[in-house]
Amino acid sequence: MADQPLVVEAKGWPQPPHLAWRTHIQRRSVVQLLLGFVVLGFATVLLWGFSLRGDEGWTVFSSAFVVVALAVVMANVRTLGRIHLLPEDRRVPITLPYAFAVDGDELVFPEFVTTPEERWPLRDTQAKAGRVLDIVTLTCPGRRTRRFFAMAIRTPTIEAARLVNERRQTLQHTPDAEPRPAGGKSLLSDL
């Protein structure tokens, strides 16, 4: 019998995920991008004004405001640059059903807007909980590093890292784990 997947739930997201059409996501990203530019302009004016006045405290605050506005703009530019990859006749998740899961010999990240579901080989995956920041970092050779802050997941970061590492070590001590059949149904497809 196959092991049940270990699911690290996303905090604050509805279960199951909300779905949206491509046009809805595109329209929403355009509005957010325009608002991001407005906030960026306002933050830049504040930064310029406070730096001319020589007020260090407010200059630091307005610098942080500029950084947040830039992050909003860049996130929406990325979404708009990749939105054409979505099919028009299919709804995609705009909220996460879970942060990540360990399913058999794989670490699974769910589909999210323009990012398809991603599966990492568990044998090559490392999980580390941060000492300074409360964050779990997942790494795998040849893959983009994934990070989850404590405020984004329901499981404590130390526990999430421990779950992944223990399952990986268990897998490494067993001779040739049973491979997943091609096109086989995942236990996570019901989530």
Helices and strands as residue ranges (DSSP letters): E 6-8, E 19-20, H 22-53, H 56-82, G 83-85, E 92-93, E 100-103, E 106-109, E 118-121, G 122-124, E 126-129, E 135-139, E 146-149, G 150-152, H 157-173, G 187-190
